[in-house]
Amino acid sequence: MTDLRGIRAMALYNRWMNERLYALCADLGDDARKADRGAFFGSIHATLDHILLGDRVWMGRFTGRSYQVVPIGTELYADFDALRAARAEMDADILAFAKGLTRDWLAGDLTWTSGLDGISRTRPCWLLVTHLFNHQTHHRGQVTTLLSQLGIDPGPTDLPWMEGFDTARL
């Protein structure tokens, strides 16, 4: 995904899907959001919290900005409203990052040390930005499954159905 327009489209898609999912989840009670439903991170709330954590880790690596991070599996926000506000802030940061990207930066490499295994790695920036969006989509898919199991239809989730999509904005 080295096309700058593709990355900007994914940033818009990320915000669109998060706004939709958080609106649906806001209608659930805290007990329903936090019930262990057998997902990888257990609950809807924990999965949403994990997506935010992953975004913070990668955006910190990409931009050098310091975000609050915790070990994987540790909750960032117990309060749903605080989680939702932090999600909206991150989505704005991701959009700004995507709009400011250059082909030169994407063609470069990024070296980091993983907080999971302590191993330093170097990978192409374009690959890591692709991973950022792939990670979000993967775990949002888990959330839409959990919502569907509760009888809540998340509606269309495919990129071409994104409301308000305008290639002029890319």
Helices and strands as residue ranges (DSSP letters): H 4-26, H 30-34, H 44-63, H 80-100, H 103-107, E 109-113, E 120-124, H 125-149, G 159-161, G 167-169
